[in-house]
Amino acid sequence: KFGNKEKIKAWIKEQSKLFIEKYFASSESSCGAASDHHPAMNTLNRIKGAIEVFEIGNNLKALEEIRSVIMEGDISPFELIHSGIVNKLLRYLTCSEDSPVKIDSLAVQAIERYLVIRGYGRPREKRR
């Protein structure tokens, strides 16, 4: 059993290495530049760049890039959520780095109205 377990681990490592070399190789590798020019990778790289711009404090430029990616790019909700950009935006909009996030209800209403106008949702039912 022990020998098989080690063989399986070695096989998984080798397959992982081959997968990375094949699909995530740099433009200088044997795969050529095709992997760097895949639309999904371009979109994810743009999001990563926007996050890095946020981290150095150029918020306007970061917001413009995020807007551009969302409006022009083909990004899925999964990619958007798991890219880390949602957390960065939340921290930016709530002005909180390490403290618990507190969101102003008027800001939430404004964002909801904006999203409804843009066609991304519908108005909430009013509570009584």
VOBA-1610 file (N, C-alpha, C; in pm, whole numbers, padded with zeros to 5 digits, always signed):
BEGIN
Lys+00082-00119+00000Lys+00000+00000+00000Lys+00086+00126+00000Phe+00188+00128+00085Phe+00271+00247+00097Phe+00338+00282-00036Gly+00384+00182-00109Gly+00449+00205-00238Gly+00352+00264-00339Asn+00229+00215-00340Asn+00128+00268-00433Asn+00094+00413-00402Lys+00087+00445-00274Lys+00053+00581-00234Lys+00160+00679-00285Glu+00286+00641-00271Glu+00395+00726-00318Glu+00395+00737-00470Lys+00364+00627-00538Lys+00357+00630-00684Lys+00245+00722-00731Ile+00133+00718-00663Ile+00020+00803-00699Ile+00056+00950-00678Lys+00121+00981-00565Lys+00163+01119-00540Lys+00259+01167-00648Ala+00355+01083-00685Ala+00452+01120-00788Ala+00382+01143-00922Trp+00286+01056-00954Trp+00211+01070-01080Trp+00131+01200-01081Ile+00066+01232-00970Ile-00013+01356-00961Ile+00078+01478-00978Lys+00194+01476-00913Lys+00288+01588-00927Lys+00332+01604-01072Glu+00363+01494-01137Glu+00407+01498-01276Glu+00296+01550-01367Gln+00174+01502-01346Gln+00062+01547-01428Gln+00034+01696-01406Ser+00047+01741-01282Ser+00027+01882-01250Ser+00131+01968-01321Lys+00254+01922-01318Lys+00362+01994-01383Lys+00337+02004-01533Leu+00297+01893-01595Leu+00268+01893-01738Leu+00151+01985-01771Phe+00049+01983-01687Phe-00068+02068-01708Phe-00029+02216-01704Ile+00049+02253-01603Ile+00092+02392-01590Ile+00179+02433-01708Glu+00271+02347-01749Glu+00356+02378-01863Glu+00275+02394-01990Lys+00174+02311-02007Lys+00094+02314-02129Lys+00000+02434-02135Tyr-00069+02464-02026Tyr-00175+02564-02030Tyr-00139+02699-01971Phe-00033+02706-01892Phe+00003+02831-01828Phe+00147+02870-01854Ala+00199+02826-01964Ala+00338+02857-01998Ala+00350+03003-02037Ser+00467+03059-02016Ser+00491+03198-02058Ser+00506+03203-02208Ser+00506+03323-02263Ser+00514+03338-02408Ser+00647+03292-02464Glu+00747+03273-02379Glu+00878+03230-02425Glu+00892+03078-02427Ser+00792+03007-02379Ser+00802+02862-02370Ser+00768+02797-02502Ser+00773+02665-02503Ser+00747+02589-02624Ser+00602+02597-02668Cys+00512+02635-02579Cys+00371+02646-02615Cys+00343+02771-02696Gly+00433+02864-02694Gly+00410+02987-02767Gly+00328+03085-02687Ala+00289+03192-02752Ala+00219+03300-02683Ala+00070+03276-02672Ala+00019+03167-02724Ala-00125+03145-02725Ala-00185+03145-02586Ser-00114+03089-02488Ser-00171+03082-02353Ser-00186+03220-02291Asp-00095+03313-02323Asp-00105+03448-02268Asp-00214+03529-02335His-00257+03488-02452His-00355+03566-02526His-00494+03507-02519His-00515+03411-02435His-00650+03356-02417His-00735+03463-02350Pro-00856+03486-02400Pro-00941+03593-02345Pro-00963+03584-02194Ala-00981+03464-02143Ala-01003+03450-01998Ala-00879+03493-01920Met-00762+03458-01968Met-00639+03498-01899Met-00620+03648-01907Asn-00654+03708-02022Asn-00642+03854-02033Asn-00732+03923-01932Thr-00856+03876-01920Thr-00951+03935-01826Thr-00902+03920-01683Leu-00857+03801-01647Leu-00808+03778-01511Leu-00683+03860-01482Asn-00596+03875-01581Asn-00477+03957-01563Asn-00513+04104-01543Arg-00617+04151-01614Arg-00662+04289-01596Arg-00718+04310-01455Ile-00793+04212-01406Ile-00847+04222-01270Ile-00734+04223-01169Lys-00638+04133-01190Lys-00522+04128-01100Lys-00448+04262-01100Gly-00434+04320-01218Gly-00369+04450-01228Gly-00445+04558-01154Ala-00579+04555-01163Ala-00661+04653-01092Ala-00645+04638-00941Ile-00638+04515-00894Ile-00618+04491-00751Ile-00484+04547-00707Glu-00381+04526-00789Glu-00248+04577-00755Glu-00248+04730-00752Val-00322+04792-00844Val-00331+04938-00846Val-00401+04988-00720Phe-00506+04917-00676Phe-00572+04951-00550Phe-00472+04946-00435Glu-00388+04843-00435Glu-00295+04824-00324Glu-00190+04934-00315Ile-00157+04997-00428Ile-00059+05106-00422Ile-00127+05241-00403Gly-00260+05241-00397Gly-00332+05363-00361Gly-00386+05447-00475Asn-00373+05403-00600Asn-00427+05479-00713Asn-00570+05433-00739Asn-00661+05475-00651Asn-00797+05423-00652Asn-00876+05459-00777Leu-00861+05581-00828Leu-00936+05621-00947Leu-00898+05535-01066Lys-00770+05514-01085Lys-00724+05431-01196Lys-00775+05288-01180Ala-00771+05237-01058Ala-00820+05100-01032Ala-00969+05090-01062Leu-01046+05188-01017Leu-01190+05186-01043Leu-01221+05193-01192Glu-01145+05273-01264Glu-01165+05282-01409Glu-01135+05148-01477Glu-01030+05081-01434Glu-00995+04952-01492Glu-01100+04847-01458Ile-01148+04847-01335Ile-01252+04752-01295Ile-01378+04776-01379Arg-01416+04902-01394Arg-01532+04935-01477Arg-01513+04883-01619Ser-01396+04906-01673Ser-01366+04862-01809Ser-01376+04710-01822Val-01320+04639-01726Val-01324+04492-01729Val-01467+04443-01724Ile-01547+04501-01636Ile-01685+04455-01619Ile-01769+04491-01740Met-01754+04612-01792Met-01838+04657-01903Met-01795+04598-02037Glu-01666+04583-02059Glu-01616+04541-02189Glu-01572+04395-02191Gly-01532+04345-02077Gly-01477+04210-02072Gly-01586+04105-02060Asp-01545+03984-02083Asp-01636+03870-02070Asp-01599+03800-01940Ile-01653+03850-01830Ile-01616+03796-01700Ile-01738+03734-01634Ser-01719+03617-01581Ser-01830+03548-01515Ser-01842+03596-01370Pro-01959+03580-01310Pro-01973+03615-01169Pro-01874+03538-01082Phe-01849+03412-01116Phe-01754+03331-01039Phe-01615+03395-01042Glu-01570+03434-01162Glu-01439+03497-01174Glu-01434+03628-01096Leu-01540+03704-01106Leu-01545+03833-01037Leu-01538+03816-00886Ile-01617+03725-00834Ile-01621+03704-00689Ile-01489+03648-00637His-01435+03550-00707His-01315+03482-00657His-01184+03550-00696Ser-01193+03659-00769Ser-01070+03730-00807Ser-01015+03814-00691Gly-01100+03841-00592Gly-01058+03924-00481Gly-01100+04070-00497Ile-01150+04104-00613Ile-01186+04243-00639Ile-01307+04287-00559Val-01400+04196-00533Val-01520+04231-00456Val-01480+04274-00315Asn-01391+04199-00252Asn-01345+04236-00118Asn-01271+04370-00119Lys-01189+04392-00220Lys-01117+04520-00229Lys-01214+04636-00246Leu-01315+04618-00332Leu-01415+04723-00350Leu-01494+04748-00222Leu-01531+04642-00155Leu-01606+04656-00030Leu-01525+04734+00073Arg-01400+04700+00086Arg-01313+04771+00181Arg-01297+04918+00140Tyr-01284+04941+00009Tyr-01268+05078-00040Tyr-01395+05159-00015Leu-01510+05102-00050Leu-01637+05174-00038Leu-01678+05197+00107Thr-01635+05111+00197Thr-01672+05126+00337Thr-01560+05189+00420Cys-01449+05220+00356Cys-01335+05284+00422Cys-01287+05205+00543Ser-01291+05074+00534Ser-01244+04993+00647Ser-01141+04893+00599Glu-01030+04890+00665Glu-00926+04794+00631Glu-00936+04669+00718Asp-00928+04687+00848Asp-00926+04572+00937Asp-01051+04560+01024Ser-01129+04665+01030Ser-01247+04662+01115Ser-01363+04593+01042Pro-01462+04548+01118Pro-01579+04487+01054Pro-01645+04586+00959Val-01696+04534+00850Val-01757+04619+00748Val-01893+04668+00795Lys-01913+04799+00786Lys-02043+04860+00818Lys-02088+04934+00693Ile-02203+04896+00643Ile-02251+04953+00518Ile-02371+05044+00546Asp-02366+05164+00494Asp-02474+05260+00508Asp-02594+05214+00425Ser-02711+05212+00485Ser-02830+05163+00414Ser-02866+05252+00295Leu-02838+05382+00304Leu-02864+05470+00190Leu-02771+05438+00073Ala-02648+05402+00104Ala-02554+05363-00001Ala-02601+05235-00068Val-02651+05141+00011Val-02702+05016-00044Val-02819+05045-00137Gln-02911+05132-00095Gln-03025+05168-00179Gln-02979+05231-00309Ala-02881+05319-00302Ala-02831+05384-00423Ala-02770+05283-00518Ile-02693+05190-00464Ile-02632+05087-00548Ile-02740+04998-00609Glu-02839+04960-00530Glu-02948+04876-00581Glu-03022+04948-00694Arg-03051+05076-00676Arg-03120+05152-00781Arg-03037+05158-00908Tyr-02908+05181-00891Tyr-02819+05185-01007Tyr-02822+05052-01082Leu-02814+04942-01008Leu-02814+04811-01072Leu-02947+04783-01142Val-03058+04826-01083Val-03189+04808-01147Val-03194+04887-01277Ile-03147+05011-01273Ile-03146+05095-01393Ile-03061+05032-01502Arg-02949+04973-01464Arg-02859+04910-01562Arg-02910+04775-01610Gly-03019+04726-01550Gly-03077+04600-01594Gly-03023+04477-01524Tyr-02960+04494-01408Tyr-02902+04381-01336Tyr-02987+04332-01220Gly-03109+04372-01214Gly-03193+04327-01104Gly-03329+04393-01111Arg-03404+04375-01007Arg-03535+04439-00999Arg-03552+04496-00860Pro-03639+04595-00847Pro-03655+04660-00716Pro-03702+04562-00610Arg-03654+04582-00489Arg-03699+04500-00376Arg-03840+04540-00337Glu-03909+04443-00281Glu-04041+04471-00226Glu-04022+04557-00102Lys-04107+04657-00086Lys-04098+04742+00033Lys-04148+04667+00155Arg-04074+04679+00264Arg-04114+04615+00389Arg-04217+04701+00460Arg-04310+04637+00528Arg-04415+04711+00599Arg-04392+04708+00746
//
